[in-house]
């Protein structure tokens, strides 16, 4: 999937894989010390979302080294929302495809 941002940057997305999800989840963990429980890991869901968006970006203007957290921070809010929406579309299409495959295999089994 390709998206054009308001500044004319072209962003190409790909489907996330399990490794991407593991990596983003691990990178978004924070240790908090709770008085009653001691140290616990907490996942920062906002950071997780940002990391998953970055992991799903293949290229920006046909270059693969532009998309990083600083690039993301400097986007216009409308462009960040467009990236979020596009990332969700790719995820929804993947879930739909997986669901279709499951129904197909169940029907043939």
Buried (B, 14 or more C-beta within 10 A) or exposed (E): BEBEBEEEBEBBBEEBEEEBBEBBEEEBEEEEEEEEEEEEEEBEEEBBBBBBBBBBBBBBEEEEEBBEEEBBEEBEEEBBEBBBEBBEEBBEEEEEEEEEEEEEEEEEE
